[in-house]
Amino acid sequence: MTLRYRKILLGVTGSIAAYKACELVRLLVQDGAEVQVVMSPAAEQFVGAMTFEALSRKPVRTALFDREVEMAMSHIELARWADAVVIAPASANCLARLAMGLADDLLTTLCLATRAPVVIAPAMNTAMWENPATQAHVHALVERGVQVVSPAVGEQACGETGPGRLPDPEYLRAVIEDLGTDRALQGIHAIVTAGPTREPIDPARFISNFSTGRMGCALADALLERGARVTLIHGPIDIPPSSDADCVAVTTAAEMLEETLKRSEDCQLLVANAAVADWRPCAPTDRKTKKAQEVRTLELEPTPDILATLGQQASRPYLVGFAAETEDLEENARAKLRAKNVDLMVANRIGPNHGFGDAETTLEVVDADSVTRLGPDSKNTLARQLVDHITARLSPASSVVDFLHAARRTTHSG
Ligand SMILES: Cc1cc2nc3c(=O)[nH]c(=O)nc-3n(C[C@H](O)[C@H](O)[C@H](O)COP(=O)(O)O)c2cc1C
């Protein structure tokens, strides 16, 4: 599982345990999450906003009525932005206001406005925690689907011993990591190919393309989040791939095919996102071609087609291909789907000024008789949506894992 790219809205309220939230931010950021801290005015009595800003690398939000930040990202946009809202520590006062559905400061308003899962980790004096009022508020929140992390038992800052301590940041990090996770692909081995390939002309030059590998890495992350074991076979890319994936670095199309075939035997899902070069020089040279030689023609031959090769195998994984197209996306994608005998084709539009490397994009997911449009959105969000789409298509009703293991395809299901 990974926290990479997860958008966590962390609420910090007026508890003596607020200092532990600093370590929590550090752990979440270290794991690749984006953390937006929202402090109650009382929380600022305990820890300075600047500490959180340094750790999260984002300005802390405190006020509901702030014209400047409302113009940039309103409280409603912030509520939509979050993949999860976590309040740690949550004061008794905060629990009461949430239970009542009050919206009289930024944090409580966000909690009402968000559709993301909400987790609260209460921290307070034992008597405050055991007070029937607090317990009634906690029960009301649990009834409404809020996840409440039970406070730890032990010696408290006030000198009392009992329940009320904020659990360790490491424990809270693990709770957040598991949040709302649908592990539908547990037990599945998925191969993702990503990035460009390079086809050498001579030791100094190559043919390649503009692919960055960002979408492939996002897909690997999304599959890991769903519980799959992921092998990421990638060409030369600059972004660091997830450390939770089994990464295999290759350079050429031939190497990518070889590494994919080697591993495809025990794989149930192949997502071929790499922008594999279509052609390669027929006769790459061992010596650098001199400029003075005036080479005007480069003889090219087609590279091996990874998807088509796998599509022809008698027993093959569920195949998802990608097609970068400049026009007629759906038609071109469907033609490729048939020609290569794959299950799903994902088309994205490229053009002179957009496509590879864009932060946001749209996808058209094409099968034999339907098309689904996703986006425009960030590649991370689209990757999650696409993995959900694949998961749903694999098995609308039954267990995905059983289905996949039973149905290593012997014929085109098209
Ligand atoms: C030194 C000190 C420590 C406090 N610690 C806690 C605490 O751990 N938990 C809690 O619920 N309230 C605690 N309080 C009380 C809250 O700060 C107070 O109820 C405040 O109104 C909470 O506001 P908020 O929920 O908007 O952050 C403490 C107050 C003081 C002065």
The ligand as a Tripos MOL2 file, in Angstrom:
@<TRIPOS>MOLECULE
LIG
   31    33     1     0     0
SMALL
NO_CHARGES

@<TRIPOS>ATOM
      1 C1         -3.0420   23.6370   28.6040 C.3       1 LIG1
      2 C2         -4.3100   23.1540   27.9630 C.ar      1 LIG1
      3 C3         -4.3670   21.8900   27.4800 C.ar      1 LIG1
      4 C4         -5.5540   21.4100   26.9000 C.ar      1 LIG1
      5 N1         -5.5800   20.1440   26.4090 N.ar      1 LIG1
      6 C5         -6.7320   19.6590   25.9220 C.ar      1 LIG1
      7 C6         -6.7850   18.3330   25.4040 C.ar      1 LIG1
      8 O1         -5.8040   17.5830   25.4040 O.2       1 LIG1
      9 N2         -7.9390   17.9080   24.9080 N.ar      1 LIG1
     10 C7         -9.0620   18.6770   24.8520 C.ar      1 LIG1
     11 O2        -10.1040   18.2170   24.3990 O.2       1 LIG1
     12 N3         -9.0320   19.9540   25.3200 N.ar      1 LIG1
     13 C8         -7.9100   20.4630   25.8280 C.ar      1 LIG1
     14 N4         -7.8700   21.7400   26.2680 N.ar      1 LIG1
     15 C9         -9.0670   22.5880   26.1280 C.3       1 LIG1
     16 C10        -9.2580   23.0640   24.7030 C.3       1 LIG1
     17 O3         -8.0970   23.7120   24.2290 O.3       1 LIG1
     18 C11       -10.4740   23.9720   24.5990 C.3       1 LIG1
     19 O4        -11.6320   23.2190   24.8810 O.3       1 LIG1
     20 C12       -10.6080   24.6640   23.2610 C.3       1 LIG1
     21 O5        -11.7970   25.4260   23.2720 O.3       1 LIG1
     22 C13       -10.6540   23.6900   22.0910 C.3       1 LIG1
     23 O6        -10.9080   24.4020   20.9110 O.3       1 LIG1
     24 P1        -10.9200   23.7000   19.4850 P.3       1 LIG1
     25 O7        -11.7360   22.4670   19.6150 O.co2     1 LIG1
     26 O8        -11.5660   24.7010   18.5870 O.co2     1 LIG1
     27 O9         -9.5370   23.4670   19.0960 O.co2     1 LIG1
     28 C14        -6.6900   22.2510   26.8340 C.ar      1 LIG1
     29 C15        -6.6080   23.5510   27.3380 C.ar      1 LIG1
     30 C16        -5.4460   23.9870   27.9050 C.ar      1 LIG1
     31 C17        -5.4000   25.3970   28.4390 C.3       1 LIG1
@<TRIPOS>BOND
     1     1     2 1
     2     2     3 ar
     3     2    30 ar
     4     3     4 ar
     5     4     5 ar
     6     4    28 ar
     7     5     6 ar
     8     6     7 ar
     9     6    13 1
    10     7     8 2
    11     7     9 ar
    12     9    10 ar
    13    10    11 2
    14    10    12 ar
    15    12    13 ar
    16    13    14 ar
    17    14    15 1
    18    14    28 ar
    19    15    16 1
    20    16    17 1
    21    16    18 1
    22    18    19 1
    23    18    20 1
    24    20    21 1
    25    20    22 1
    26    22    23 1
    27    23    24 1
    28    24    25 2
    29    24    26 1
    30    24    27 1
    31    28    29 ar
    32    29    30 ar
    33    30    31 1
@<TRIPOS>SUBSTRUCTURE
     1 LIG1         1 GROUP 0 **** ****
